[in-house]
């Protein structure tokens, strides 16, 4: 299977997720992400402002705000830079909500939560084809622990990504969690995530 073909397949799967299912699936993903963040206890985190086809992780902003520096993408040219998460937000390019632009030196990001369209056998990211996360990651001296998130699992054991596509440590979906190709099972986390809606 080729990358373009796999991307097309994943888009079709995403189109079938709607309404209540979307909210419930976002809840499961958000809960799993929160538990992994708690385990790693990072000082700084890269999150994202969700588009309709992505898991809604906005509740994490409130949970993390007291003890963690939160950064979100600010679109710039063909990539983005990070800005500290601050209200008020405004609609930027592609209709994505952004904090105001700021100028600061970012020493490092400890953990990043990145939305995906699909994932391949080497935990490589299939995005929407614009390459923004790939370009951003190429500028980092130290790669953060990376969590890919998605509303509906779209995974292939085949290798379809290119060498420049970013790779994850965790792939989190409502169906399961994959850690570098292996299923990551924590039944206590799953019980809490499925019952605390």
C-alpha positions in Angstrom: 0.0 0.0 0.0 1.2 3.5 -0.8 1.1 6.5 1.5 -1.5 8.3 -0.6 -3.8 5.3 -0.7 -3.5 4.8 3.1 -4.3 8.4 3.7 -7.4 8.1 1.5 -8.5 5.0 3.5 -8.0 6.8 6.8 -10.0 9.8 5.7 -13.0 7.6 4.8 -12.8 6.0 8.3 -12.8 9.4 9.9 -15.9 10.6 8.0 -17.9 7.9 9.7 -17.3 9.3 13.3 -19.9 11.8 14.3 -22.1 13.2 17.1 -22.2 11.4 20.4 -19.7 8.9 19.2 -17.2 11.7 18.5 -17.7 13.1 22.0 -17.4 9.7 23.7 -14.3 8.8 21.6 -12.7 12.2 22.5 -13.3 11.5 26.2 -11.5 8.1 26.0 -8.5 9.6 24.1 -8.4 12.6 26.5 -8.5 10.3 29.6 -5.7 8.1 28.2 -3.5 11.0 27.3 -4.1 12.6 30.8 -3.0 9.4 32.5 0.2 9.1 30.4 1.0 12.8 31.0 0.5 12.1 34.7 2.9 9.2 34.6 5.6 11.2 32.7 5.1 14.5 34.7 6.5 16.9 32.1 7.4 20.5 32.8 6.3 21.6 29.3 3.7 20.2 26.9 2.8 20.8 23.3 -1.0 20.5 22.8 -3.2 21.5 19.9 -6.5 23.3 19.3 -8.7 20.6 17.8 -10.4 20.7 14.4 -13.7 18.8 14.1 -12.1 15.6 12.9 -9.6 15.5 15.8 -10.0 14.4 19.4 -11.2 17.3 21.5 -8.5 17.6 24.2 -9.4 21.1 25.4 -10.3 19.9 28.9 -6.6 19.0 29.4 -5.7 22.7 29.2 -7.5 23.3 32.5 -6.0 20.2 34.2 -2.4 21.0 33.2 -2.4 24.8 33.5 -1.4 24.9 37.2 1.7 22.8 37.0 2.8 22.6 33.4 3.8 25.1 30.7 1.4 24.6 27.8 2.4 25.5 24.2 0.2 25.4 21.1 1.1 25.9 17.4 1.0 29.3 15.8 1.0 29.0 12.0 3.9 30.7 10.3 4.5 30.1 6.6 4.7 26.4 5.7 5.2 25.4 9.3 4.5 26.7 12.8 6.2 27.9 15.9 5.1 27.4 19.5 3.5 30.1 21.5 2.5 29.8 25.2 -1.2 29.0 25.6 -3.0 32.2 26.7 -6.5 33.5 26.4 -8.1 35.1 24.5 -7.8 32.8 21.5 -8.4 34.0 17.9 -9.1 32.2 14.7 -5.9 31.8 12.6 -5.1 30.1 9.3 -7.1 27.0 8.4 -9.7 28.1 11.0 -7.6 26.9 13.9 -7.8 28.8 17.2 -4.5 30.3 18.3 -3.0 32.3 21.1 -1.5 35.7 20.2 1.9 35.6 18.6 4.8 36.0 21.0 8.6 36.1 20.8 10.5 33.9 23.2 13.2 31.3 23.1 11.9 27.7 23.6 14.6 25.6 25.3 12.7 22.3 25.0 9.4 20.5 25.0 9.1 17.5 27.2 6.0 15.9 25.8 3.9 16.5 22.6 0.4 15.5 21.8 0.0 15.4 18.0 -3.2 14.7 16.0 -2.9 12.1 13.2 -4.9 10.7 10.3 -3.1 7.4 10.4 0.0 5.5 11.7 2.2 2.9 10.1 4.3 0.0 11.3 7.3 2.2 12.4 4.9 4.5 14.3 5.3 7.1 11.5 2.6 9.8 11.2 0.2 10.1 8.3 -1.1 13.7 8.4 -3.1 15.7 5.9 -0.2 16.2 3.6 1.0 19.7 4.5 4.1 18.5 6.4 3.8 21.2 9.1 4.6 18.9 12.1 7.5 17.3 10.1 9.1 20.7 9.4 8.6 21.8 13.1 10.1 18.6 14.5 13.1 19.1 12.1 13.9 22.3 14.0 14.0 20.6 17.5 17.4 19.8 19.0 15.8 17.3 21.4 12.7 15.3 20.4 9.9 15.2 23.0 8.0 12.1 24.1 5.4 12.0 21.4 1.8 10.9 21.7 -0.2 10.5 18.5 -4.0 10.8 19.0 -6.9 9.9 16.8 -10.7 9.5 17.0 -10.7 6.2 15.2 -7.8 3.8 14.8 -6.3 3.7 11.3 -3.1 1.7 11.6 -1.1 -0.5 9.1 1.8 -2.8 9.9 3.3 -1.8 6.6 5.8 1.0 6.3 4.2 3.7 4.2 5.8 6.9 5.7 8.9 8.7 4.5 12.1 9.2 6.5 11.2 12.8 7.3 7.8 11.9 8.8 7.7 12.2 12.5 7.4 9.1 14.7 5.6 8.5 18.0 6.2 6.8 21.3 2.5 6.2 21.9 -0.4 5.9 19.5 -3.7 6.6 21.4 -7.1 5.8 20.0 -10.5 4.8 21.6 -9.7 1.2 20.5 -6.4 0.9 22.2 -2.9 2.3 22.9 0.1 1.2 21.0 3.6 1.7 22.3 6.2 1.4 19.6 4.3 -1.4 17.9 3.1 -3.2 21.0 -0.2 -2.9 22.7 0.0 -0.9 25.9 -2.5 -2.4 28.3 -3.3 -0.8 31.7 -6.7 -2.1 32.6 -7.1 0.3 35.5 -6.6 3.3 33.3 -9.1 1.9 30.8 -11.7 1.2 33.5 -11.4 4.8 34.8 -11.6 6.3 31.3 -14.7 4.3 30.3 -16.6 4.9 33.5 -15.8 8.6 34.3 -17.8 10.2 31.4 
